[in-house]
Amino acid sequence: MTVHHNIPASLLIGLSHFIFSVEWGFPEEHFVRGNHGEGLNKGYPRGWGLANGNHGGGAYIFHNMTSSFSPLLSSPLLSSPLLSSPLLSSPLLSSPLLSSPLLSSRLVSSPLQVFRSGEGMGIRLDSASAFPGAVISPHYDSLLVKVIASGKDMSTAAAKMHRALSEFRVRGVKTNIPFLQNVLSNHQFLHSTVDTQFIDENQNLFVMKPVQNRAQKLLHYLGHVMVNGPTTPIPVKAKPSSIDPVIPTVPMGDPSLGFRDVLLREGPEGFAKAVRAHPGLLLMDTTFRDAHQSLLATRVRTHDLKKIAPYVSHNFNNLFSLENWGGATFDVAMRFLYECPWKRLQELRTLVPNVPFQMLLRGANAVGYTNYPDNAVFKFCEVAKENGMDIFRVFDSLNYLPNMILGMEAAGRAGGVVEAAISYTGDVSDPMRQKYSLAYYVKLTEELMKAGTHVLCIKDMAGLLKPESSRILISALRDRYPDVPIHVHTHDTAGAGVAAMLACAEAGADVVDVAVDSMAGMTSQPSMGAMVACTKGTKLDTAFSPPSHHTLPPPSHRAFSPPSHRAFSPPSHHALSPPSHRAFSPPSHHTLPPPSHRAFSPPSHRAFSRPSHRAFSPPSHHALLSSLSSYLLSSLSSCLLSSLSSCLLSSLSSSKIVGDLAQFMVQNNLTREEMTNMKCLRWLSPLSPPHSPPSQVLKSLPRIEGRPGATLPPLDFDALEAGLRLLHGDDITEEDVMSAAMYPKVFQEYKEFTGSFGPVDCLSTRLFLDGPKIAEEFQVEIERGKTLHIKALAVGDLNKTGQRGVFFELNGQLRSVLVKDNVAMKEMKFHPKALKSVRGQVGAPMPGKVIEVKVEPGQKVEKGQPLCVLSAMKMETVVNSPLTGVVTVIHVNTDNSLEGDDLILEITAEE
């Protein structure tokens, strides 16, 4: 008996079809086979079962289905859910039923970059012309392979087919394997209860999970770096070291208990009491955040931090905290390192379970550079705490209390330890400088204590604290608040950091910030080794053992300095400051102008900047003068000091303002009198919220009274998540939503990058920055238990489209990728492409010639209105408007030949 189920013609999408047959024989074996392609046999091959040991006769079920689904380049058509799957590519017709983003590629000729079949018991392959490098034409069905599975029953055969399809690797063209796997998993199909309405009734068949394709994407990234150089800006020309650091050995078993165990057991209040009761000086290690943010532009990667994290957990368990998140690390991780900041936090938390993690929170600005709705700040802190954050250092660059209090409330409500930080500037030991006097800091501390801080922090971002001012300030705060822990942060910019921190500790500070020796000094924090050695045997003993810290063999010690450190620091840095001798560095070492301060000196005047000038600049003036050239000092220092340094706090944010203003003055040849008359920044008051700026500053711009975030409408997280899922699929997490809330554009670019190049965070830093050398062999672990063995073979010549072929060996098989040569592309002219991320850009749905343009610039169009007619393969395609709006630019003319995705026109959406 034979039963035929014909799918209506309206469902046929491709030019070809395939046939499935399920055969029952006396051995009760099930076979499924399928034909696909216009040039293939379309008869019902009754003899096939006999040839394969099956008995003839029985019942047959045939499903006529289309082989290619909407915009597929090449379709491994795994014949319908049943066990026969011809993998092929064919030209497609359009269908409203197949609108999945997975099926939205364009019709172009494309080479097979990878072809690997799935095999095993019960699987038969009838091969055709499938091999890496084979070009798949869009003009006819190209059979790659026919797959046949057999089993004792339907479920067994389907399981074998599903496994085989999962093991196929077809790269360079898109396939419908995910669709066929959905069919093979469909309950109705497995129980043979399908009819002609099967697809109509099971639209979830088109909800397909995209393939990861991680290996090929990583090869594409490596090829891109080999052809075009690093994807992240590198400030020096020095190449990364070819020698990987030796990671110190870690003992077996769990690390010793640390202060995080106290925090988890007793909560924030109990934690603060334990810190205050601790007999010696506690240290916070900034190596994982502020140290490399200050020295290396925040370029240290999670890959390197993970290498040393277990050693830190076992040997630095008595740290007060490990600063490893927040500040600039959040956006730089996505913007330049192309990794998820949340994943960094999660992975480090797993590797360091016993030391509290600390982050820098910019008050009501969270980790961004703008104002956010209040609920966004609260949600951010909540998610950060859930992912392993413990201590939130909350600050505002202007000590603006409303901004700080909101951040404190958000951190406290999330369950974290609140560490309110006062930005320090001026000099409390100088009676002539009264704007930021001791009384100012005492009053501000009183307000923060009322707001409920657990720990009080003095944040000296410009390295202005001297020993005497440290004693005066910390003694006054300790006398007034004997029970609150005091934590002091500084930078060693002027070289007085160790002396100032020792003075703070002697005056009553409980915690000071340091960095491991190879990442200390200059604009980073004072040396950990120096602090440990100077307090050894005193009442301030840190309980660290100097031998275990300083006598590490050089390779092991340099494990604290990841490869990226050597990539960004010139050789002279290491010659001047060997890690094992940093505690004895002479003062002249600090006369080198740190790179991060040279931003104050315009490029045209860098030649006038003498390295030795810093030896003569007192610490109290470093916030402003640290890198101004001698050429600028004579003409600007008086004006800047009198007009700016007295009214701006010395913080990272305000120092950029000062630097930008200095360059603005030079570029516009402003005199001291002209600058003084402007009074641009005098409206910033240190003791009260900012007053309304003068009209000459704002002019006609709108004014915002009070805290900006208070007037912003709450952020709709559900709508944001829905939009992200529409753009990036269903793998969007709560952490992704927060990243998009903080940095919408940066997150979008990050997702686009990882969509093209895969998980580059699993590459070593040298490979990430510089790519492999020809003939170099290396391994990449993309997940636990899955390691890629890669060898770089060659870089090919430039082709006519501006691309180069880059050849690799992956797990013993040849792989190739085509990479655009950016330098060569600048000399070639190409039609612009429509960007999927830009709403209103309309691209060509397929290659073809422009027959007619139906609109004009400035014309209003409705959604669905015809815009242009293309002709290809004797068929005309009408391109319709995707939205209602006004046509702004038309990029094509009649008779233009277009490729897929070429930009046709742009539409501005109607509000």
Secondary structure, DSSP 8 states (H G I E B T S, - for coil): -EEEEE--GGG--BS-EEEEEEEE-TT--EEEEEEESTTS--S--THHHHHTT--S-S-EEEEEEESS-SS-SSEE---SSSSEEEEEE--B---TT---GGG------EE-SEEE----TTEEEEE-S--TT-EE-TTS-EEEEEEEEEESSHHHHHHHHHHHHHH-EEESS---HHHHHHHHT-HHHHTT---TTHHHH-GGGG-------HHHHHHHHHHHHHHH--SS--SS-----SS--------SS-----HHHHHHHHHHHHHHHHHHH-SS-EEEE-IIIIIHHHHSTT---HHHHHHHHHHHHHH-TT-SEEEEEETTHHHHHHHTS-S-HHHHHHHHHHH--SS-EEEEE-GGGTTSSS---HHHHHHHHHHHHHTT--EEEE--TT--HHHHHHHHHHHHHTT-EEEEEEE--S-TT-TT--TT-HHHHHHHHHHHHHTT-SEEEEEETT----HHHHHHHHHHHHHH-TTS-EEEEE--TTS-HHHHHHHHHHHT-SEEEEB-GGG-STTS--BHHHHHHHHTTSTT-----HHHHH-S-HHHHGGGS-HHHHHHS-HHHHHH--GGGGGG--GGGGGS--GGGGGGS-GGGGGG--GGGGGGS-GGGHHHHSS--HHHHHHHHHHHIIIIITTS--SHHHHHHHHHHHHHHHHTT--HHHHHHH-TTTT--SSSS-----HHHHTTS----S-GGGGS----HHHHHHHHHHHH-TT--HHHHHHHHH-HHHHHHHHHHHHHH--GGGS-HHHHHH---TT-EEEEEEETTEEEEEEEEEEEEE-TTSEEEEEEEETTEEEEEEEE-HHHHHTS----B--TTSTTEEE-SSSEEEEEE---TT-EE-TT-EEEEEEETTEEEEEE-SSSEEEEEE---TT-EE-TTBEEEEEEE--
